[in-house]
Amino acid sequence: MAEGVVIRPERDADHPAIAEVVRAAFVEHPEEVAAFVERIRASEQFIPELALVAEDASGVIAHVMLSWVGVEGGSRNKILGLTPMSVRPDRQRIGVGTRLIRDALGRAEAAGEPAVMVEGIPGYYPRFGFERASALGFGSPHPKIPDEAFMVKRLPGYTPELAGRIVYPPTFDALGY
Ligand SMILES: CC(C)(COP(=O)(O)OP(=O)(O)OC[C@H]1O[C@@H](n2cnc3c(N)ncnc32)[C@H](O)[C@@H]1OP(=O)(O)O)[C@@H](O)C(=O)NCCC(=O)NCCS
């Protein structure tokens, strides 16, 4: 299991180590995703206290960001989106991602946020309570996203009126949306 792992908000000094973790995790698109992280940080959608690292004695071993995505036609014009999520390959599958996601969801809940959306691995996120977003009435930000990969985690503040069409901010454009 993931022993001695601390989870905390990222700091400026972590940026190079985070970029390394992101590149190593997204081995097929290393520069694209590392640049995506930097664009989110530089955008209005960035939430510093919800950009988190996991670290152990070896340094930064994982990173996740919750930042704003737009909602059209819902009771709020934005909700939290979880992306990107990176665990250093030598620390994958020992529970680090689980710790980081649970921590991020706890912080979102503590901040009074009603929901978190993710475009992610359909076999991974349901264990944290993510459900198909379309079944809750959310519209997908892009037609190429498989329905089962478009998920929302309802938090205690959730109400059905929240549902609307998710609109990704311009920071997502370079990912092909
Ligand atoms: C996907 C990822 C975030 C999971 O984090 P992790 O710390 O490795 O996962 P955990 O240890 O918390 O959970 C392990 C379980 O998650 C599931 N899981 C992990 N990676 C998976 C994947 N790529 N596909 C499907 N299930 C996966 C498995 O059930 C695994 O259990 P197993 O080891 O018994 O098979 C991490 O592997 C990663 O960074 N991958 C590369 C980048 C990426 O794909 N990011 C997510 C984009 S949505």
The ligand as an ORCA input file, in Angstrom:
! r2SCAN-3c Opt
* xyz 0 1
  C      -5.286      5.749    -13.840
  C      -4.460      6.162    -12.630
  C      -4.758      7.619    -12.289
  C      -4.848      5.263    -11.453
  O      -4.099      5.600    -10.305
  P      -3.392      4.434     -9.453
  O      -2.781      5.052     -8.262
  O      -2.503      3.663    -10.361
  O      -4.664      3.539     -9.077
  P      -5.035      2.915     -7.657
  O      -3.862      2.214     -7.091
  O      -5.702      3.951     -6.829
  O      -6.138      1.890     -8.102
  C      -5.723      0.701     -8.731
  C      -6.904      0.074     -9.411
  O      -7.467      0.991    -10.319
  C      -7.803      0.350    -11.524
  N      -7.030      0.954    -12.598
  C      -5.867      1.611    -12.503
  N      -5.466      2.044    -13.696
  C      -6.396      1.646    -14.562
  C      -6.534      1.788    -15.957
  N      -5.634      2.448    -16.699
  N      -7.625      1.238    -16.526
  C      -8.546      0.581    -15.788
  N      -8.452      0.421    -14.462
  C      -7.393      0.949    -13.863
  C      -7.505     -1.093    -11.365
  O      -8.683     -1.730    -10.923
  C      -6.488     -1.121    -10.259
  O      -6.556     -2.258     -9.521
  P      -5.569     -3.502     -9.904
  O      -4.194     -3.004     -9.633
  O      -6.044     -4.534     -8.966
  O      -5.824     -3.789    -11.330
  C      -2.926      6.018    -12.872
  O      -2.649      4.655    -13.145
  C      -2.353      6.876    -13.971
  O      -1.829      7.944    -13.720
  N      -2.388      6.385    -15.234
  C      -1.818      7.086    -16.367
  C      -2.507      8.392    -16.667
  C      -4.000      8.259    -16.794
  O      -4.502      7.403    -17.500
  N      -4.729      9.132    -16.059
  C      -6.154      9.061    -15.920
  C      -6.860      9.696    -17.032
  S      -8.599      9.748    -16.622
*
